[in-house]
Amino acid sequence: MNKAFTTQTFDYPQAEKVKSSLVKIVKDNYWATIQGGGSRTDFDLHKKDIKEMNTLLHWIQSKLPRVAYNFSQGGEDNGRMDTVGFNVNSFRIEECWGVYYKKGEGVVKHNHFPYSFTFQYCVDAPNTSPPFIIEGKKINLIPGKIVFFLSHQYHWAKATPVDGRCVIVGNILYER
């Protein structure tokens, strides 16, 4: 097993097409401040029936069986997905929200226990945005890239020196 295997990333093929719409959706729906300063939407962004969000979330949902399998195998392909002892198709998005960061804002060290795994999709990030950090591992934010990680892992982002970092985050739950 690969002990360094803690994240999985994918590139969203529609990223450029929906980028400005997704930033607007987050900015039009934020109402709360997270610890560290970013502005957050409600946790039900996945239930608002917004076309661009629905398309993104459908793509994310399609990745969940592979992500679950990969995490269960430590990143190694050890056979068929139906041999892992659980239903890889029983994962679903339980919560989803957007966060928009202005200059001087970040997010404090935290985790998303008791969920199975969490995702962060980078809608937009200026070149000077500090990395997203998971358990000390720095991950550069790249617009259009999604990062999946185990929900119990601690993660944070230092304050950004400019306005414009925008992410969509979600928690994944296993349902039998």
Backbone bond lengths (Angstrom), bond angles and torsions (degrees), N, CA, C in turn:
res aa  C-N    CA-C-N  psi(-1)  N-CA   C-N-CA  omega(-1)  CA-C   N-CA-C  phi
1 M - - - 1.446 - - 1.529 109.65 -
2 N 1.313 116.04 139.09 1.452 122.42 -179.88 1.531 109.43 -83.89
3 K 1.327 118.18 102.26 1.467 121.71 -176.56 1.525 112.50 -66.81
4 A 1.321 117.54 -20.03 1.459 121.29 179.57 1.529 111.73 -83.56
5 F 1.328 117.54 -4.94 1.464 121.49 -176.96 1.525 109.80 -76.64
6 T 1.319 117.39 100.26 1.469 120.80 -177.49 1.516 113.72 -127.71
7 T 1.323 117.44 -12.65 1.459 120.22 -179.50 1.521 110.32 -139.54
8 Q 1.332 114.31 158.81 1.457 121.60 172.35 1.517 107.41 -134.55
9 T 1.314 116.74 138.46 1.457 120.04 -179.16 1.530 110.69 -127.41
10 F 1.315 114.46 150.93 1.460 122.48 177.10 1.522 107.59 -143.72
11 D 1.324 115.97 154.67 1.458 121.95 176.33 1.527 108.85 -102.68
12 Y 1.327 115.94 127.33 1.463 121.40 179.00 1.525 109.25 -78.49
13 P 1.329 118.26 119.42 1.468 120.27 -174.90 1.535 114.68 -66.30
14 Q 1.322 118.14 -20.52 1.469 121.60 -178.80 1.527 112.57 -99.01
15 A 1.311 118.02 11.92 1.473 122.64 -170.37 1.519 113.90 -53.25
16 E 1.305 117.68 -53.66 1.476 120.24 -176.88 1.523 110.94 -63.52
17 K 1.308 116.07 -37.86 1.470 121.92 -177.12 1.531 111.99 -63.00
18 V 1.338 117.56 -36.40 1.473 121.00 -173.46 1.526 114.31 -108.50
19 K 1.304 117.52 -1.44 1.467 121.41 -174.85 1.529 113.10 -52.01
20 S 1.315 118.49 -56.05 1.469 120.26 -176.87 1.523 111.47 -64.73
21 S 1.334 117.64 -35.84 1.471 120.82 178.03 1.524 110.93 -65.24
22 L 1.332 116.91 -42.21 1.470 119.83 -178.68 1.526 111.47 -68.08
23 V 1.335 117.57 -39.42 1.468 119.74 176.06 1.522 109.48 -60.17
24 K 1.321 116.64 -44.22 1.476 120.68 179.66 1.531 111.03 -62.85
25 I 1.317 117.12 -41.95 1.470 121.17 179.02 1.528 109.97 -59.40
26 V 1.324 116.99 -46.33 1.468 120.17 179.94 1.526 110.18 -64.06
27 K 1.324 116.83 -47.91 1.465 120.06 -178.09 1.532 112.29 -64.79
28 D 1.337 117.15 -35.09 1.473 120.84 179.74 1.520 112.56 -74.46
29 N 1.322 117.65 -17.13 1.466 120.67 -174.47 1.514 114.49 -115.10
30 Y 1.333 119.54 -1.62 1.462 117.22 -178.29 1.517 110.77 -79.24
31 W 1.336 113.29 147.99 1.466 119.57 -177.13 1.519 112.65 -150.60
32 A 1.318 118.79 -12.91 1.466 121.77 -177.44 1.522 109.54 -120.93
33 T 1.313 115.74 159.34 1.464 121.65 177.35 1.517 108.67 -109.86
34 I 1.335 116.62 131.35 1.464 120.86 177.85 1.523 109.27 -84.92
35 Q 1.323 116.51 164.84 1.461 120.16 175.50 1.516 108.56 -68.81
36 G 1.303 115.42 114.77 1.458 121.93 -174.57 1.516 110.98 121.43
37 G 1.340 116.16 -18.58 1.451 119.88 170.12 1.510 118.52 115.55
38 G 1.318 120.64 -18.25 1.462 120.38 -178.20 1.516 112.50 -64.61
39 S 1.326 116.25 156.18 1.467 122.19 178.40 1.521 109.31 -96.78
40 R 1.342 116.33 129.00 1.463 122.77 -171.64 1.524 112.01 -118.26
41 T 1.323 115.29 145.29 1.462 121.44 171.49 1.530 108.42 -80.88
42 D 1.320 115.97 179.16 1.461 121.29 170.29 1.527 109.03 -64.79
43 F 1.322 116.95 166.41 1.463 121.83 -179.19 1.530 112.72 -83.20
44 D 1.331 117.96 6.20 1.460 121.44 -177.49 1.528 113.01 -113.22
45 L 1.305 117.26 30.56 1.461 121.15 -178.75 1.528 111.17 -58.98
46 H 1.308 117.21 -27.06 1.472 121.99 179.63 1.526 112.80 -75.35
47 K 1.322 117.82 -8.10 1.470 121.68 -178.07 1.530 112.57 -109.34
48 K 1.311 117.58 6.92 1.468 121.03 -174.57 1.531 113.55 -87.16
49 D 1.312 118.38 -3.03 1.462 124.01 178.06 1.530 112.15 54.38
50 I 1.337 114.79 53.72 1.459 122.39 177.03 1.526 106.72 -103.67
51 K 1.313 116.60 125.24 1.467 122.13 -171.81 1.535 113.50 -48.29
52 E 1.329 117.80 -55.26 1.470 120.69 -176.44 1.530 111.50 -64.16
53 M 1.327 116.62 -36.73 1.476 120.34 176.51 1.521 110.21 -67.05
54 N 1.321 117.00 -43.44 1.463 120.66 179.90 1.528 111.48 -58.50
55 T 1.329 115.88 -42.35 1.466 120.19 -179.77 1.525 110.39 -65.34
56 L 1.335 116.84 -46.62 1.464 120.85 177.83 1.526 110.82 -60.89
57 L 1.315 117.26 -46.52 1.470 121.03 -176.82 1.525 111.91 -67.26
58 H 1.314 117.55 -34.48 1.467 120.50 175.26 1.535 109.87 -62.29
59 W 1.340 116.26 -42.80 1.466 120.72 177.23 1.532 110.56 -63.12
60 I 1.337 116.96 -44.41 1.471 120.69 178.58 1.518 110.13 -60.52
61 Q 1.336 116.75 -47.54 1.475 121.17 -179.90 1.527 110.18 -57.53
62 S 1.334 117.66 -37.10 1.467 120.73 -179.80 1.532 112.26 -66.74
63 K 1.327 117.72 -21.99 1.464 122.34 179.46 1.530 112.61 -84.18
64 L 1.322 117.79 -19.90 1.466 121.12 -171.60 1.532 114.83 -59.02
65 P 1.339 121.08 -42.10 1.478 118.17 177.79 1.528 112.75 -58.96
66 R 1.334 117.47 -43.86 1.463 120.85 -179.87 1.525 110.78 -66.70
67 V 1.331 116.82 -40.86 1.462 120.97 179.44 1.529 109.76 -62.74
68 A 1.334 117.20 -46.45 1.469 121.09 179.89 1.525 110.52 -60.82
69 Y 1.324 116.44 -45.97 1.462 120.34 178.78 1.524 110.63 -59.93
70 N 1.325 116.86 -48.89 1.468 120.69 -178.33 1.527 111.97 -60.00
71 F 1.339 117.40 -42.67 1.461 119.31 178.03 1.526 110.65 -64.08
72 S 1.326 117.85 -38.81 1.464 120.14 -178.33 1.522 112.00 -69.07
73 Q 1.327 117.28 -22.14 1.467 121.93 -177.94 1.524 112.83 -104.72
74 G 1.326 117.71 8.05 1.460 120.29 179.95 1.514 113.49 65.57
75 G 1.333 116.08 24.15 1.457 120.45 178.86 1.508 114.39 89.51
76 E 1.321 116.93 -0.89 1.464 120.68 -179.05 1.522 109.16 -103.72
77 D 1.319 116.87 137.09 1.457 121.47 178.40 1.527 108.26 -84.50
78 N 1.337 115.51 102.91 1.466 120.85 -175.07 1.521 113.83 -105.42
79 G 1.303 117.30 16.87 1.461 119.14 179.31 1.515 111.68 138.42
80 R 1.308 113.93 -157.83 1.459 120.43 -177.05 1.521 111.42 -76.54
81 M 1.333 115.87 148.54 1.459 120.74 -179.01 1.525 112.51 -65.70
82 D 1.326 118.36 -22.35 1.460 119.86 -178.43 1.528 113.24 -83.12
83 T 1.317 117.56 8.51 1.464 120.98 -179.04 1.524 113.23 -109.67
84 V 1.333 118.76 10.95 1.460 120.66 -173.76 1.528 114.18 -88.69
85 G 1.321 118.75 -7.45 1.463 120.38 176.63 1.523 114.09 92.51
86 F 1.307 117.92 5.62 1.458 122.51 173.76 1.520 107.80 -149.17
87 N 1.301 116.73 163.93 1.453 121.72 -178.28 1.530 109.35 -85.60
88 V 1.319 117.67 107.26 1.465 121.26 -178.59 1.526 112.06 -65.45
89 N 1.323 117.41 -14.02 1.465 121.62 179.27 1.522 112.85 -92.61
90 S 1.323 117.91 7.10 1.469 121.44 -177.51 1.521 113.57 -99.01
91 F 1.318 118.28 15.86 1.461 121.58 176.87 1.519 108.93 -96.54
92 R 1.324 115.81 141.37 1.465 119.76 178.90 1.529 110.19 -143.96
93 I 1.302 114.51 159.09 1.459 121.05 176.71 1.523 107.81 -76.61
94 E 1.316 116.50 116.91 1.464 122.66 -179.29 1.530 111.40 -93.65
95 E 1.314 116.52 -39.04 1.466 121.72 179.24 1.523 108.09 -136.61
96 C 1.325 115.36 148.93 1.452 120.30 176.05 1.521 108.37 -153.37
97 W 1.335 116.37 135.30 1.458 120.78 -179.38 1.518 109.45 -150.39
98 G 1.307 114.66 162.48 1.452 120.65 176.91 1.514 109.76 -112.92
99 V 1.335 115.92 151.29 1.465 121.27 176.75 1.520 107.68 -133.67
100 Y 1.325 114.94 134.48 1.455 121.55 175.83 1.526 107.51 -119.09
101 Y 1.338 116.14 128.83 1.457 121.92 -177.47 1.528 110.75 -110.17
102 K 1.299 115.43 131.46 1.460 122.06 172.69 1.526 108.27 -101.28
103 K 1.324 115.86 171.44 1.462 121.51 -179.98 1.532 110.35 -50.43
104 G 1.331 115.89 132.51 1.457 121.86 177.82 1.521 114.64 86.85
105 E 1.344 117.55 0.72 1.463 120.46 -177.66 1.528 111.19 -107.43
106 G 1.315 115.07 148.75 1.452 122.84 177.26 1.518 108.10 -152.88
107 V 1.313 116.30 -154.94 1.463 120.48 176.42 1.526 107.75 -142.18
108 V 1.333 115.73 137.12 1.454 121.25 -177.57 1.535 110.95 -73.93
109 K 1.309 115.53 162.20 1.462 123.03 178.99 1.528 108.95 -60.85
110 H 1.340 115.88 127.63 1.463 121.48 -178.80 1.535 108.76 -161.62
111 N 1.325 115.64 176.81 1.462 120.13 172.28 1.525 108.81 -140.19
112 H 1.326 116.21 179.95 1.468 121.24 -176.85 1.532 111.72 -121.62
113 F 1.330 117.07 26.26 1.459 121.13 174.19 1.528 107.75 -55.35
114 P 1.298 121.96 136.96 1.462 130.64 17.47 1.528 115.00 -103.38
115 Y 1.310 119.40 19.31 1.460 120.63 179.88 1.527 110.81 -67.43
116 S 1.320 116.65 163.76 1.462 122.20 -178.55 1.524 111.23 -74.81
117 F 1.309 116.00 -57.87 1.447 120.20 174.04 1.516 109.92 -148.05
118 T 1.320 114.60 166.54 1.457 123.25 -173.04 1.514 107.92 -129.49
119 F 1.334 115.69 152.45 1.458 119.05 173.34 1.518 110.41 -125.70
120 Q 1.315 114.89 152.80 1.456 121.91 169.42 1.515 107.26 -132.30
121 Y 1.333 115.11 118.29 1.456 121.41 177.58 1.524 107.82 -102.82
122 C 1.316 116.92 124.90 1.460 121.29 179.94 1.524 109.29 -85.88
123 V 1.330 115.82 110.52 1.458 121.01 176.16 1.521 109.22 -77.73
124 D 1.329 115.83 -48.86 1.454 120.90 -179.74 1.524 109.33 -153.49
125 A 1.320 115.77 145.99 1.460 121.70 177.50 1.526 108.82 -156.17
126 P 1.323 116.95 115.25 1.469 118.67 175.09 1.534 109.98 -58.11
127 N 1.321 116.08 154.43 1.472 121.54 -177.67 1.523 113.28 -55.05
128 T 1.326 117.12 -28.37 1.461 120.24 -177.20 1.527 113.11 -89.56
129 S 1.339 117.72 5.75 1.466 120.35 178.20 1.522 110.18 -63.66
130 P 1.327 117.09 134.23 1.468 118.42 176.08 1.533 110.20 -68.49
131 P 1.308 117.43 159.27 1.460 119.97 -178.51 1.525 112.29 -69.23
132 F 1.313 114.41 159.53 1.452 124.03 169.81 1.524 104.51 -84.18
133 I 1.325 117.69 134.11 1.466 120.28 -174.74 1.530 109.87 -118.34
134 I 1.323 115.43 125.80 1.469 121.88 177.25 1.517 107.52 -120.22
135 E 1.343 116.19 115.79 1.463 121.24 179.39 1.535 111.50 50.23
136 G 1.318 116.78 38.28 1.451 121.68 178.20 1.521 115.00 87.53
137 K 1.334 117.96 -10.76 1.465 122.46 179.87 1.531 108.75 -86.78
138 K 1.328 116.75 121.82 1.464 121.62 -178.66 1.523 110.23 -84.52
139 I 1.335 114.41 131.57 1.459 121.18 178.68 1.522 107.58 -125.18
140 N 1.319 116.00 115.49 1.456 119.55 178.44 1.522 109.97 -68.10
141 L 1.315 115.33 134.87 1.451 120.56 177.92 1.522 109.53 -77.19
142 I 1.312 115.55 124.25 1.459 121.91 179.14 1.527 107.17 -126.06
143 P 1.329 117.52 119.30 1.468 119.37 179.19 1.525 111.55 -52.64
144 G 1.335 115.24 132.99 1.454 121.43 179.88 1.513 114.71 92.62
145 K 1.334 117.15 -2.98 1.472 120.95 -179.22 1.519 109.54 -104.15
146 I 1.330 114.96 137.80 1.464 121.49 175.27 1.517 108.44 -110.95
147 V 1.326 115.36 140.69 1.460 122.31 177.42 1.524 107.45 -119.15
148 F 1.322 116.74 125.23 1.468 122.84 173.06 1.522 107.20 -103.19
149 F 1.327 116.43 139.47 1.461 120.67 176.77 1.520 108.64 -149.40
150 L 1.325 115.49 159.61 1.465 120.55 179.57 1.531 109.11 -68.10
151 S 1.306 116.43 133.32 1.468 121.41 -170.94 1.515 114.80 -62.86
152 H 1.312 118.06 -25.77 1.476 119.48 -179.41 1.529 112.43 -76.62
153 Q 1.319 117.87 -9.65 1.466 121.10 -177.86 1.537 110.33 -75.00
154 Y 1.310 114.80 135.08 1.465 120.05 178.00 1.524 109.43 -75.54
155 H 1.327 114.57 139.07 1.462 120.73 -178.94 1.521 109.75 -148.59
156 W 1.344 115.52 160.01 1.456 121.36 -177.68 1.520 109.32 -166.92
157 A 1.327 115.11 172.72 1.464 121.48 173.24 1.517 107.93 -144.48
158 K 1.314 115.27 130.34 1.464 120.41 177.44 1.525 109.48 -68.60
159 A 1.307 115.49 163.21 1.460 121.13 -179.51 1.527 110.88 -58.49
160 T 1.309 115.25 137.05 1.459 120.77 179.32 1.535 110.41 -85.27
161 P 1.326 117.32 142.98 1.470 119.39 -178.46 1.535 113.65 -81.37
162 V 1.340 117.37 -5.83 1.470 121.28 -178.41 1.525 110.47 -141.50
163 D 1.308 116.55 161.60 1.470 121.61 172.79 1.525 109.83 -70.68
164 G 1.327 115.93 156.03 1.455 119.52 166.65 1.499 119.40 118.59
165 R 1.323 119.45 -7.47 1.463 118.44 177.30 1.530 107.52 -71.51
166 C 1.319 116.10 129.86 1.462 120.94 -179.28 1.529 108.53 -139.61
167 V 1.327 116.39 127.86 1.462 121.53 -179.74 1.526 110.30 -133.45
168 I 1.318 114.64 155.82 1.461 121.79 170.79 1.519 105.45 -118.03
169 V 1.319 115.25 128.62 1.462 122.71 -172.50 1.526 108.79 -122.22
170 G 1.324 115.89 150.67 1.456 118.83 176.97 1.512 112.52 -155.13
171 N 1.323 114.64 155.02 1.454 122.51 176.68 1.520 109.08 -110.70
172 I 1.327 115.63 137.35 1.455 123.19 -177.06 1.522 109.22 -108.88
173 L 1.324 115.17 136.44 1.453 122.55 -177.71 1.533 109.48 -122.18
174 Y 1.312 115.57 145.14 1.468 121.19 176.17 1.511 108.02 -94.86
175 E 1.335 115.63 127.92 1.468 121.07 176.49 1.514 109.04 -120.03
176 R 1.278 116.39 127.27 1.470 120.21 178.98 1.488 110.67 -80.22
